[in-house]
Amino acid sequence: MLDVRRLRLLRELSIRGTLAEVAEALQYSPSSVSQQLALLEKEVGVELLRKTGRRVQLTPQAEVLVAHTAQLLETMEQAEADLAASLTTVTGTVRIAVFQSAALALMPDTLTRMATTYPEVRIEMIQREPETALHETWARDFDLVIAEQYPGHAAPRYPELDRVKLTTDAIRLAVPASDGSTAIRSLADTAELPWVMEPRGAASRHWAEQACRSAGFEPDVRFETADLQAQARLIESGNAVALMPDLVWTGRGTTARLLELPGKPHRTIFTSVRRSSVQRPAILAARETLAAAAAAVAGDDAR
């Protein structure tokens, strides 16, 4: 009978690409990973890996095993979820990946509610960019991801992950509240001003650049940072303008002027989990609590 742990190592190699990355992800040594995969080759009696320079490549026979391993892991996770659902107490650990503005606006209230209502559930949170976090949740590094989608910019899709809408927030033009800013009435009025945006590759950066180009200019991006709190400080201090989602201002307010954009665009915030674990009580509890926290924020914004 094939060893499930070794099969998982083979699948991890197909996902991560190198023995070193597999070892880091699973907290093994690279030599241990190599030894276990060599034993798996002996078990199946066919070549599974070929050296290509300093890397290894999976053979077609290895890809067959990887496909079956994915199904096997889904079945095992479903069995664990069903077993947990049969218990009367909600317990376990939920590993959550979340981007910064959601971490600041939603997670403190969510953690407080979880500690009160589900004290035997342990929540572990790590900040990740949404595109990376979706892949890592599919790869089983996390149990749940809070991700975002900008208008006309689809977030990556993985067949094994579901997608449940959590909330939306408006995207507005944020400009300093200085005397000169009163002349700014539209996006086109910022054509000669310095901008702050997230680094290239982020969905928000792509969307913001496209919005500026649609308004007839190329933005002068003088400042790059993935830290939206740093972006907010640059705007409020009079050094930059930016397109900012409303969730950034939750719990802190701002002195910046926030201007509506044509069409009143909104960002969608959603959660994803692997379909095989969607009924695990601890995950259901985390999603329920996140939804309550998001509703509370939306209620505050509506007042």
N, C-alpha and C positions, 0 to 999 in steps of 0.2 A: 504493500500500500504506500502511496506517495505521502511524503511528509508535508503537511499544510504549511508549516513555518518556512520550509525551503521554497515551496511554491510562491509564498508571499514575497520572499526575497527576489525571486525571478520577476514577479509583477512589478515590484518597486524599481527594479533595474530598468524595466521597459518604460516606466514613468519618469524616472529621475536622470537616467542616462549614464551615470558613472557609479562604480563601486563605492567611491568615496562619498558621494551624495546619499547613497542607500545607507551606508554605515552611519553617517551623521543623522539621518532621519530616524533610524531605528536604534541609535545608540549602541552600535556594534563597532568592532574594529574592521577596517577594510579586509584584513587577512581572514577574519572569521567569516565575513560575507563570501569571500572567494572560496573558502573551504566548503561552506555549506552548499554553494552552487555546484562545486565539483562533485560533491556527494549526490546531489540531485541528478547530475548527468549520469552517474553510475546507476542510480535507481531506474532511470528511464531507458538507459542503454543506447541513447543517441546523443549527438553533439547538440548542445544548446547555445553555446557561446563561441564566437570567433573573434580573434584579436584584429583590430584595425588601428594600427599605430599604437597609441597609448590607451585607446578605448576598447571596449568590447561591444560586439554587435549580436543581437539575438538572431538565431536561425529561424526558419519557418516553423520548425517543430517547437521551438521555444514559444513562438507567438500563439501556437495552438494551445499550449499549456496555460499561457497568460490569460487567454479568453475564458478558459474553463475556471481558472483561479478567481477571476472577477465574479463569475456566477456563484462560485463556492463561498466567497467572502460575503456576498449579498445574502445568501441563504443563511449563513451563520449569524449575520447581523440581524436578520429578520427573526431568527429563533431567539436571540437575546432580547429583542424588543418585545416579542410575545411573552417570554418568560417574565420580564419586568412588569408587563401589563397585568399579569396574573396576581401580582402582589398588592397588598392593601396600602402600602406606604411608598411614596415617590422618593426614590433614592438615586444615587449615582452621580457621575461627573459629566458636565456638558462643557466642551471646549468650544469657545466662540471666537471667531475672527471678525473684526469690525473696523471700519474706517473711522477717521478721526472725529468728524463732526457728529456722527452717530454715537461714538464712544462718549463724547462730552454731553450730548443732549439727552441720550436715552439710557445709557448704562447705569449711571448712579441710581436713578429711580428704580430701574429694573432689578439691580442687585439688592436694594433695600426691600422691595416687594418679595423677591425670591426668598430672602433670609427670613422674612416673617411668615410667608405662606408655605414655603417648601424648605424648611430648615435642614433637611437631610440631603439636599441637592447641592453639590459643589460646582460653582461656576468658575471656569478659568477663561480669561479674556486676553487676547493678543491683538494689537493693532496691525492691520494689514491693508494694503491697497486692494480694492474689490476684485480686480481682474486676477491678481495673484491668489487671493483668498478663495475664490471660487475653485480654482485649480487645486489648491491644497485641501479643500474640503472634499472634492472628488477623490483625491489621493489618500484620504482618511487621516490627514493631519489634524483636522477639526471636525466637530460634529455639526456645527451650525455656522453659517456665515451671514452677516448683515452686509448687503451690497447695494450699489446704486446704479441707476441707469438714466443718462441724460437724453433729452428729446432727440430722436433721430440717430442715436448712438447705442446700438444694442450691446448689452453685456454678454460675455461668452456663455454659451449653452453647453451643458454636459447632460447626456441622456439619463445618467444615474441620479441627477439632482432635480428636486422639485423647485418650485418658485412660488412664493406667497407674498403678495403685496403687503407691506407694513404701513407705509404712509407716503405722502408726497409733500414737497415743499417748493415754494416759489423761488425762482432764480431772478435776482435783481441786480441792477447796476449800482455799485456802492462807490460813492465819491466822498471826499472830505467835506466837512461842514464849514469850510473856510469861506470868507467873503466871496472869493472868486468862483466858488463852485456853483453859485446861484445861476451862473451863465450856462451851466450844463443842464440841458433839458432832455437830451437823447444820447444814444450810443454814439452817433456821428460826432457829437460835440467833444468826444474824448480822443479824437484822432491824433492830436498833438501832445497828449499827456502820457506820462510814464505809467506802465501797467505792471501789476504783479500777477503771476499765474503759477500753477503747479508745473512741475517738470514735464518735458515732452514725453508722450506715451500715456499720460493720464487722460481718462475720458473727459474730465472737466477742461483740460487744456485744449484738447481737440475741439470741443464744443465752443469754448470761448473764442478761439481763433476763427472758427467758421462764422460765429455771430458777428465779429468785427468785420470780417471780409464781406459779409452780406450787407453790412452798413456802409461799405465803400472805402475801407482803409485796412492797412496792415498794422496790428497793434505794436507799439514800441514796448516790448517786454523787457524791462530793465532788471526786474527782480523775479527770481524763481525760488519757490519753496513749497514743499508739500504740507507745511504746517499752516493750517488756515487761521490759527490764532495769530501767527506772525503776519500773515496777509492782512488781517483785520487791523493790527497795530500800524502797519504801513499806511493803510487807508486813513485811519483816524488821525494819524499824525500829519497828514497832508502830503505824503510822499508818493502816493500811487492811487490808481483806481482799479477796480476788479469787478468781475461778475461773481456774485456770492449767493449761495443757497441760504434760505432763511434759517435753517437749523443751526447755522454757525452762531447766530445771535441768541440762541436759547439760554436763558439764565444769566445773561450778561448785559443785554442791551447794547446800544452803540451810539456814538455821536455822529457817525457817518450818515449822509443822506442816501436813502435807498429809493431808486427810481424804477418804476415799472418798465418792462421791455415789451416791444410789440408782440402781440399774441399771448402775453403773460405765460411764458414757459415755466414748466414745473419739472423737477427731478423726482423720479420714482425711487423709493427705498424699499427693498424687499429682503426676505430671508430665504435661504436655501439650505436643505439638508438632503442627505442621501435617502432615496425612496425606501430603502430597506430598513431605515431607522426612524421613519417619520412617525410611527406609532409608539415609540419609546416614551413612557410617561414623563421622564425628566425633560425630554426635548419638547413634548407637548406643553409642559409647564413653562418652559423658558419662552416658547413662542407666545403663549397666552399672556405672559407677564410683559414681554416686549410690546405686544399690541396695546396693553393697558397703559404702559408708559408713553407710547407714541400718541395715543388718544388724549392723554393728559396734556402733552405738549401742544397738540393741535387745538385743544380747548383753550389753553392759555393764549395762544396766538390769535384766536378768534375774538377774544375779549377786547 
